Amino acid sequence: MPKIVSLPCLSVRQPWASLIVHNFKPIENRTWPIAYRGPFLVHAGKTWGRDEQDAYRELLQIALDHNDMRRVEVIQRSQSFRGGIVGFATLSACISRDRWIDAGRRLYDGWKNWFCGDYGWILKNPVALGRVVVFPGRQGLFRIPCGTLKDLLSEDEHEALLGYFFS
């Protein structure tokens, strides 16, 4: 068996990264398809521009309107959870917008239907770390050396990561 030297990681802007790792956002929208299937680290990007602020306000208001205090908490905390790894998830499929619509599925409606891009990466089994593990992000699906991760994570986090990726 080959030795694993690095793990895949995807940088996602907030509040979406937090919503992914807390199992509230099962689709990540991208303009490009991906062949990779399997677990990956979720990195919360540093950017907090107008689009992110608008999404934050919209999603927070929807959660408040539904009296969904768990989502309110996750969304509110997302502002400070930027610039590092916040959890992991599994990429189980990549579906084009046309295929999604042909299957009778609806596009983004502000809460339940998250698909709004050219491609929807279907995510499963997310896990939140509960903190930000500071690490620089990059575009695309990038790799982080396993040795670097061991140095950045607590022993419990490292064990959880190993169990998730290698079970």
Contact map, one row per residue, 1 for C-alpha under 8 A:
11100000000000000000000000000000000000000000000000000000000000000000000000000000000000000000000000000000000000000000000000000000000000000000000000000000000000000000000
11110000000000000000000000000000000000000000000000000000000000000000000000000000000000000000000000000000000000000000000000000000000000000000000000000000000000000000000
11111000000000000000000000000000000000000000000000000000000000000000000000000000000000000000000000000000000000000000000000000000000000000000000000000000000000000000000
01111110000000000000000000000000000000000000000000000000000000000000000000000000000000000000000000000000000000000000000000000000000000000000000001000000000000000000000
00111110000000000000000000000000000000000000000000000000000000000000000000000000000000000000000000000000000000000000000000000000000000000000000011100000000000000000000
00011111000000000000000000000000000000000000000000000000000000000000000000000000000000000000000000000000000000000000000000000000000000000000001111000000000000000000000
00011111100000000000000000000000000000011000000000000000000000000000000000000000000000000000000000000000000000000000000000000000000000000000001111000000000000000000000
00000111110000000000000000000000000000111000000000000000000000000000000000000000000000000000000000000000000000000000000000000000000000000000111100000000000000000000000
00000011111000000000000000000000000000011110000000000000000000000000000000000000000000000000000000000000000000000000000000000000000000000000111100000000000000000000000
00000001111100000000000000000000000000011110000000000000000000000000000000000000000000000000000000000000000000000000000000000000000000001111110000000000000000000000000
00000000111110000000000000000000000000000111100000000000000000000000000000000000000000000000000000000000000000000000000000000000000000001111100000000000000000000000000
00000000011111011000000000000000000000000111100000000000000000000000000000000000000000000000000000000000000000000000000000000000000000000000000000000000000000000000000
00000000001111111000000000000000000000000001111100010000000000000000000000000000010000000000000000000000000000000000000000000000000000000000000000000000000000000000000
00000000000111111100000000000000000000000001101100010001000000000000000000000110110000000000000000000000000000000000000000000000000000000000000000000000000000000000000
00000000000011111110000000000000000000000000000000010011000000000000000000100110000000000000000000000000000000000000000000000000000000000000000000000000000000000000000
00000000000111111111000010000000000000000000000000000000000000000000000000000000000000000000000000000000000000000000000000000000000000000000000000000000000000000000000
00000000000111111111100000000000000000000111000000000000000000000000000000000100000001000000000000000000000000000000000000000000000000000000000000000000000000000000000
00000000000001111111110000000000000000000001000000000000000000000000000001100100100001000000000000000000000000000000000000000001000000000000000000000000000000000000000
00000000000000111111111110000000000000000000000000000000000000000000000001100000000000000000000000000000000000000000000000000000000000000000000000000000000000000000000
00000000000000011111111111100000000000000000000000000000000000000000000000000000000000001000000000000000000000000000000000000100000000000000000000000000000000000000000
00000000000000001111111110000000000000000100000000000000000000000000000000000000000001111000000000000000000000000000000000000111000000000000000000000000000000000000000
00000000000000000111111110000000000000000000000000000000000000000000000001000000000000000000000000000000000000000000000000000111000000000000000000000000000000000000000
00000000000000000011111111000000000000000000000000000000000000000000000000000000000000000000000000000000000000000000000000001110000000000000000000000000000000000000000
00000000000000000011111111000000000000000000000000000000000000000000001000000000000000000000000000000000000000000000000000000000000000000000000000000000000000000000000
00000000000000010011111111110000000000000000000000000000000000000000000000000000000000000000000000000000000000000100000000000000000000000000000000000000000000000000000
00000000000000000001001111110000000000000000000000000000000000000000000000000000000000000000000000000000000000000100000001110000000000000000000000000000000000000000000
00000000000000000001000011111000000000000000000000000000000000000000000000000000000000000000000000000000000000000110000111100000000000000000000000000000000000000000000
00000000000000000000000011111100000000000000000000000000000000000000000000000000000000000000000000000000000000000110000111100000000000000000000000000000000000000000000
00000000000000000000000000111110000000000000000000000000000000000000000000000000000000000000000000000000000000000111111110000000000000000000000000000000000000000000000
00000000000000000000000000011111100000000000000000000000000000000000000000000000000000000000000000000000000000000000111110000000000000000000000000000000000000000000000
00000000000000000000000000001111100000000000000000000000000000000000000000000000000000000000000000000000000000000000111000000000000000000000000000000000000000000000000
00000000000000000000000000000111110000000000000000000000000000000000000000000000000000000000000000000000000000000000011000000000000000000000000000000000000000000000000
00000000000000000000000000000111111000000000000000000000000000000000000000000000000000000000011100000000000000000000001000000000000000000000000000000000000000000000000
00000000000000000000000000000001111100000000000000000000000000000000000000000000000000000000010000000000000000000000000000000000000000000000000000000000000000000000000
00000000000000000000000000000000111110000000000000000000000000000000000000000000000000000000010000000000000000000000000000000000000000000000000000000000000000000000000
00000000000000000000000000000000011111000000000000000000000000000000000000000000000000000010000000000000000000000000000000000000000000000000000000000000000000000000000
00000000000000000000000000000000001111100000000000000000000000000000000000000000000000000111100000000000000000000000000000000000000000000000000000000000000000000000000
00000000000000000000000000000000000111110000000000000000000000000000000000000000000000000111000000000000000000000000000000000000000000000000000000000000000000000000000
00000001000000000000000000000000000011111000000000000000000000000000000000000000000000011110000000000000000000000000000000000000000000000000000000000000000000000001100
00000011110000000000000000000000000001111100000000000000000000000000000000000000000000011110000000000000000000000000000000000000000000000000000000000000000000000000000
00000011110000000000000000000000000000111110000000000000000000000000000000000000000011111000000000000000000000000000000000000000000000000000000000000000000000000000000
00000000111100001000100000000000000000011111000000000000000000000000000000000000000011111000000000000000000000000000000000000000000000000000000000000000000000000000000
00000000111100001000000000000000000000001111100000000000000000000000000000000000001111100000000000000000000000000000000000000000000000001000000000000000000000000000000
00000000001111001100000000000000000000000111110000000000000000000000000000000000111111000000000000000000000000000000000000000000000000001000000000000000000000000000000
00000000001111000000000000000000000000000011111000000000000000000000000000000000011100000000000000000000000000000000000000000000000000001000000000000000000000000000000
00000000000010000000000000000000000000000001111100000000000000000000000000000000011100000000000000000000000000000000000000000000000000000000000000000000000000000000000
00000000000011000000000000000000000000000000111110010000000000000000000000000000010000000000000000000000000000000000000000000000000000000000000000000000000000000000000
00000000000011000000000000000000000000000000011111111000000000000000000000000000000000000000000000000000000000000000000000000000000000000000000000000000000000000000000
00000000000000000000000000000000000000000000001111111000000000000000000000000000000000000000000000000000000000000000000000000000000000000000000000000000000000000000000
00000000000000000000000000000000000000000000000111111100000000000000000000000000000000000000000000000000000000000000000000000000000000000000000000000000000000000000000
00000000000000000000000000000000000000000000000111111110000000000000000000000000000000000000000000000000000000000000000000000000000000000000000000000000000000000000000
00000000000011100000000000000000000000000000001111111111000000000000000000000000000000000000000000000000000000000000000000000000000000000000000000000000000000000000000
00000000000000000000000000000000000000000000000111111111100000000000000000000000000000000000000000000000000000000000000000000000000000000000000000000000000000000000000
00000000000000000000000000000000000000000000000001111111110000000000000000000000000000000000000000000000000000000000000000000000000000000000000000000000000000000000000
00000000000000100000000000000000000000000000000000111111111000000000000000000000000000000000000000000000000000000000000000000000000000000000000000000000000000000000000
00000000000001100000000000000000000000000000000000011111111100000000000000100000000000000000000000000000000000000000000000000000000000000000000000000000000000000000000
00000000000000000000000000000000000000000000000000001111111110000000000000000000000000000000000000000000000000000000000000000000000000000000000000000000000000000000000
00000000000000000000000000000000000000000000000000000111111111000000000000000000000000000000000000000000000001000000000000000000000000000000000000000000000000000000000
00000000000000000000000000000000000000000000000000000011111111100000000000100000000000000000000000000000000001100000000000000000000000000000000000000000000000000000000
00000000000000000000000000000000000000000000000000000001111111110000001100110000000000000000000000000000000000000000000000000000000000000000000000000000000000000000000
00000000000000000000000000000000000000000000000000000000111111111000000000000000000000000000000000000000000000000000000000000000000000000000000000000000000000000000000
00000000000000000000000000000000000000000000000000000000011111111100000000000000000000000000000000000000000001100000000000000000000000000000000000000000000000000000000
00000000000000000000000000000000000000000000000000000000001111111111101100000000000000000000000000000000000000000000000000000000000000000000000000000000000000000000000
00000000000000000000000000000000000000000000000000000000000111111111100100000000000000000000000000000000000000000000000000000000000000000000000000000000000000000000000
00000000000000000000000000000000000000000000000000000000000011111111000000000000000000000000000000000000000000000000000000000000000000000000000000000000000000000000000
00000000000000000000000000000000000000000000000000000000000001111111000000000000000000000000000000000000000000000000000000000000000000000000000000000000000000000000000
00000000000000000000000000000000000000000000000000000000000000111111100000000000000000000000000000000000000000000000000000000000000000000000000000000000000000000000000
00000000000000000000000000000000000000000000000000000000000000111111111100000000000000000000000000000000000000000000000000000000000000000000000000000000000000000000000
00000000000000000000000000000000000000000000000000000000000000110011111110000000000000000000000000000000000000000000000000000000000000000000000000000000000000000000000
00000000000000000000000000000000000000000000000000000000000000000001111111000000000000000000000000000000000000000000000000000000000000000000000000000000000000000000000
00000000000000000000000100000000000000000000000000000000000100100001111111100000000000000000000000000000000000000000000000000000000000000000000000000000000000000000000
00000000000000000000000000000000000000000000000000000000000100110001111111110000000000000000000000000000000000000000000000000000000000000000000000000000000000000000000
00000000000000000000000000000000000000000000000000000000000000000000111111111000000000000000000000000000000000000000000000000000000000000000000000000000000000000000000
00000000000000000110010000000000000000000000000000000000000000000000011111111100000000000000000000000000000000000000000000000000000000000000000000000000000000000000000
00000000000000100110000000000000000000000000000000000001001100000000001111111110000000000000000000000000000000000000000000000000000000000000000000000000000000000000000
00000000000000000000000000000000000000000000000000000000000100000000000111111110000000000000000000000000000000000000000000000000000000000000000000000000000000000000000
00000000000000000000000000000000000000000000000000000000000000000000000011111111100000000000000000000000000000000000000000000000000000000000000000000000000000000000000
00000000000001101100000000000000000000000000000000000000000000000000000001111111110000000000000000000000000000000000000000000000000000000000000000000000000000000000000
00000000000001100000000000000000000000000000000000000000000000000000000000111111110000000000000000000000000000000000000000000000000000000000000000000000000000000000000
00000000000000000000000000000000000000000000000000000000000000000000000000001111110000000000000000000000000000000000000000000000000000000000000000000000000000000000000
00000000000001000100000000000000000000000001000000000000000000000000000000001111111101000000000000000000000000000000000000000000001100000000000000000000000000000000000
00000000000011000000000000000000000000000001111000000000000000000000000000000111111100000000000000000000000000000000000000000000000100000000000000000000000000000000000
00000000000000000000000000000000000000000011110000000000000000000000000000000000111110000000000000000000000000000000000000000000000101111000000000000000000000000000000
00000000000000000000000000000000000000000011110000000000000000000000000000000000111111000000000000000000000000000000000000000000000111111000000000000000000000000000000
00000000000000000000000000000000000000001111000000000000000000000000000000000000001111100000000000000000000000000000000000000000000111100000000000000000000000000000000
00000000000000001100100000000000000000001111000000000000000000000000000000000000100111110000000000000000000000000000000000000001111110000000000000000000000000000000000
00000000000000000000100000000000000000001110000000000000000000000000000000000000000011111000000000000000000000000000000000000111110000000000000000000000000000000000000
00000000000000000000100000000000000000111100000000000000000000000000000000000000000001111100000000000000000000000000000000000111000000000000000000000000000000000000000
00000000000000000001100000000000000000111100000000000000000000000000000000000000000000111110000000000000000000000000000000111110000000000000000000000000000000000000000
00000000000000000000000000000000000011110000000000000000000000000000000000000000000000011111000000000000000000000000000000111100000000000000000000000000000000000000000
00000000000000000000000000000000000111110000000000000000000000000000000000000000000000001111110000000000000000000000000011110000000000000000000000000000000000000000000
00000000000000000000000000000000000011000000000000000000000000000000000000000000000000000111110000000000000000000000000011110000000000000000000000000000000000000000000
00000000000000000000000000000000000010000000000000000000000000000000000000000000000000000011111000000000000000000000000011100000000000000000000000000000000000000000000
00000000000000000000000000000000111000000000000000000000000000000000000000000000000000000011111100000000000000000000001111000000000000000000000000000000000000000000000
00000000000000000000000000000000100000000000000000000000000000000000000000000000000000000000111110110000000000000000001111000000000000000000000000000000000000000000000
00000000000000000000000000000000100000000000000000000000000000000000000000000000000000000000011111110000000000000000011100000000000000000000000000000000000000000000000
00000000000000000000000000000000000000000000000000000000000000000000000000000000000000000000001111111000000000000011111100000000000000000000000000000000000000000000000
00000000000000000000000000000000000000000000000000000000000000000000000000000000000000000000000111111100000000000000000000000000000000000000000000000000000000000000000
00000000000000000000000000000000000000000000000000000000000000000000000000000000000000000000001111111110000000000000000000000000000000000000000000000000000000000000000
00000000000000000000000000000000000000000000000000000000000000000000000000000000000000000000001111111111110000000000000000000000000000000000000000000000000000000000000
00000000000000000000000000000000000000000000000000000000000000000000000000000000000000000000000011111111111000000000000000000000000000000000000000000000000000000000000
00000000000000000000000000000000000000000000000000000000000000000000000000000000000000000000000001111111100000000000000000000000000000000000000000000000000000000000000
00000000000000000000000000000000000000000000000000000000000000000000000000000000000000000000000000111111100000000000000000000000000000000000000000000000000000000000000
00000000000000000000000000000000000000000000000000000000000000000000000000000000000000000000000000011111110000000000000000000000000000000000000000000000000000000000000
00000000000000000000000000000000000000000000000000000000000000000000000000000000000000000000000000011111111000000000000000000000000000000000000000000000000000000000000
00000000000000000000000000000000000000000000000000000000000000000000000000000000000000000000000000011001111110001010000000000000000000000000000000000000000000000000000
00000000000000000000000000000000000000000000000000000000000000000000000000000000000000000000000000001000111110001111000000000000000000000000000000000000000000000000000
00000000000000000000000000000000000000000000000000000000000000000000000000000000000000000000000000000000011111111111000000000000000000000000000000000000000000000000000
00000000000000000000000000000000000000000000000000000000000000000000000000000000000000000000000000000000011111111100000000000000000000000000000000000000000000000000000
00000000000000000000000000000000000000000000000000000000011001000000000000000000000000000000000000000000000111111100000000000000000000000000000000000000000000000000000
00000000000000000000000000000000000000000000000000000000001001000000000000000000000000000000000000000000000111111100000000000000000000000000000000000000000000000000000
00000000000000000000000000000000000000000000000000000000000000000000000000000000000000000000000000000000000111111100000000000000000000000000000000000000000000000000000
00000000000000000000000000000000000000000000000000000000000000000000000000000000000000000000000000000000011111111110000000000000000000000000000000000000000000000000000
00000000000000000000000011111000000000000000000000000000000000000000000000000000000000000000000000000000001111111111000000000000000000000000000000000000000000000000000
00000000000000000000000000111000000000000000000000000000000000000000000000000000000000000000000010000000011100001111100100000000000000000000000000000000000000000000000
00000000000000000000000000001000000000000000000000000000000000000000000000000000000000000000000010000000001100000111110100000000000000000000000000000000000000000000000
00000000000000000000000000001110000000000000000000000000000000000000000000000000000000000000000010000000000000000011111100000000000000000000000000000000000000000000000
00000000000000000000000000001111000000000000000000000000000000000000000000000000000000000000000110000000000000000001111100000000000000000000000000000000000000000000000
00000000000000000000000000001111100000000000000000000000000000000000000000000000000000000000011110000000000000000000111110000000000000000000000000000000000000000000000
00000000000000000000000000111100000000000000000000000000000000000000000000000000000000000000011110000000000000000011111111000000000000000000000000000000000000000000000
00000000000000000000000000111100000000000000000000000000000000000000000000000000000000000011111000000000000000000000001111100000000000000000000000000000000000000000000
00000000000000000000000001110000000000000000000000000000000000000000000000000000000000000011111000000000000000000000000111110000000000000000000000000000000000000000000
00000000000000000000000001110000000000000000000000000000000000000000000000000000000000001111100000000000000000000000000011111100000000000000000000000000000000000000000
00000000000000000000000001000000000000000000000000000000000000000000000000000000000000001111000000000000000000000000000001111100000000000000000000000000000000000000000
00000000000000000000001000000000000000000000000000000000000000000000000000000000000000001100000000000000000000000000000000111110000000000000000000000000000000000000000
00000000000000000001111000000000000000000000000000000000000000000000000000000000000000111100000000000000000000000000000000111111000000000000000000000000000000000000000
00000000000000000000111000000000000000000000000000000000000000000000000000000000000000111000000000000000000000000000000000001111100000000000000000000000000000000000000
00000000000000000100110000000000000000000000000000000000000000000000000000000000000001110000000000000000000000000000000000000111110000000000000000000000000000000000000
00000000000000000000000000000000000000000000000000000000000000000000000000000000000001100000000000000000000000000000000000000011111100000000000000000000000010000000000
00000000000000000000000000000000000000000000000000000000000000000000000000000000000001100000000000000000000000000000000000000001111100000000000000000000000000000000000
00000000000000000000000000000000000000000000000000000000000000000000000000000000100001000000000000000000000000000000000000000000111110000000000000000000000000000000000
00000000000000000000000000000000000000000000000000000000000000000000000000000000111111000000000000000000000000000000000000000000111111000000000000000000000000000000000
00000000000000000000000000000000000000000000000000000000000000000000000000000000000111000000000000000000000000000000000000000000001111100000000000000001100000000000000
00000000000000000000000000000000000000000000000000000000000000000000000000000000001110000000000000000000000000000000000000000000000111110000000000000000000000000000000
00000000000000000000000000000000000000000000000000000000000000000000000000000000001110000000000000000000000000000000000000000000000011111000000000000000000000000000000
00000000000000000000000000000000000000000000000000000000000000000000000000000000001100000000000000000000000000000000000000000000000001111100000000000000000000000000000
00000000011000000000000000000000000000000011100000000000000000000000000000000000001100000000000000000000000000000000000000000000000000111110000000000000000000000000000
00000000011000000000000000000000000000000000000000000000000000000000000000000000000000000000000000000000000000000000000000000000000000011111110000000000000000000000000
00000000011000000000000000000000000000000000000000000000000000000000000000000000000000000000000000000000000000000000000000000000000000001111110000000000000000000000000
00000000011000000000000000000000000000000000000000000000000000000000000000000000000000000000000000000000000000000000000000000000000000000111110000000000000000000000000
00000001111000000000000000000000000000000000000000000000000000000000000000000000000000000000000000000000000000000000000000000000000000000111111000000000000000000000000
00000001110000000000000000000000000000000000000000000000000000000000000000000000000000000000000000000000000000000000000000000000000000000111111100000000000000000000000
00000111100000000000000000000000000000000000000000000000000000000000000000000000000000000000000000000000000000000000000000000000000000000000111110000000000000000000000
00000111100000000000000000000000000000000000000000000000000000000000000000000000000000000000000000000000000000000000000000000000000000000000011111011000000000000000000
00001110000000000000000000000000000000000000000000000000000000000000000000000000000000000000000000000000000000000000000000000000000000000000001111111000000000000000000
00011110000000000000000000000000000000000000000000000000000000000000000000000000000000000000000000000000000000000000000000000000000000000000000111111100000000000000000
00001000000000000000000000000000000000000000000000000000000000000000000000000000000000000000000000000000000000000000000000000000000000000000000011111110000000000000000
00000000000000000000000000000000000000000000000000000000000000000000000000000000000000000000000000000000000000000000000000000000000000000000000111111111000000000000000
00000000000000000000000000000000000000000000000000000000000000000000000000000000000000000000000000000000000000000000000000000000000000000000000111111111100001000000000
00000000000000000000000000000000000000000000000000000000000000000000000000000000000000000000000000000000000000000000000000000000000000000000000001111111111001000000000
00000000000000000000000000000000000000000000000000000000000000000000000000000000000000000000000000000000000000000000000000000000000000000000000000111111110000000000000
00000000000000000000000000000000000000000000000000000000000000000000000000000000000000000000000000000000000000000000000000000000000010000000000000011111110000000000000
00000000000000000000000000000000000000000000000000000000000000000000000000000000000000000000000000000000000000000000000000000000000010000000000000001111111111000000000
00000000000000000000000000000000000000000000000000000000000000000000000000000000000000000000000000000000000000000000000000000000000000000000000000000111111111000000000
00000000000000000000000000000000000000000000000000000000000000000000000000000000000000000000000000000000000000000000000000000000000000000000000000000100111111100000000
00000000000000000000000000000000000000000000000000000000000000000000000000000000000000000000000000000000000000000000000000000000000000000000000000000000111111110000000
00000000000000000000000000000000000000000000000000000000000000000000000000000000000000000000000000000000000000000000000000000000100000000000000000000000111111111000000
00000000000000000000000000000000000000000000000000000000000000000000000000000000000000000000000000000000000000000000000000000000000000000000000000001100111111111100000
00000000000000000000000000000000000000000000000000000000000000000000000000000000000000000000000000000000000000000000000000000000000000000000000000000000001111111110000
00000000000000000000000000000000000000000000000000000000000000000000000000000000000000000000000000000000000000000000000000000000000000000000000000000000000111111111000
00000000000000000000000000000000000000000000000000000000000000000000000000000000000000000000000000000000000000000000000000000000000000000000000000000000000011111111100
00000000000000000000000000000000000000000000000000000000000000000000000000000000000000000000000000000000000000000000000000000000000000000000000000000000000001111111111
00000000000000000000000000000000000000000000000000000000000000000000000000000000000000000000000000000000000000000000000000000000000000000000000000000000000000111111111
00000000000000000000000000000000000000100000000000000000000000000000000000000000000000000000000000000000000000000000000000000000000000000000000000000000000000011111111
00000000000000000000000000000000000000100000000000000000000000000000000000000000000000000000000000000000000000000000000000000000000000000000000000000000000000001111111
00000000000000000000000000000000000000000000000000000000000000000000000000000000000000000000000000000000000000000000000000000000000000000000000000000000000000000111111
00000000000000000000000000000000000000000000000000000000000000000000000000000000000000000000000000000000000000000000000000000000000000000000000000000000000000000111111
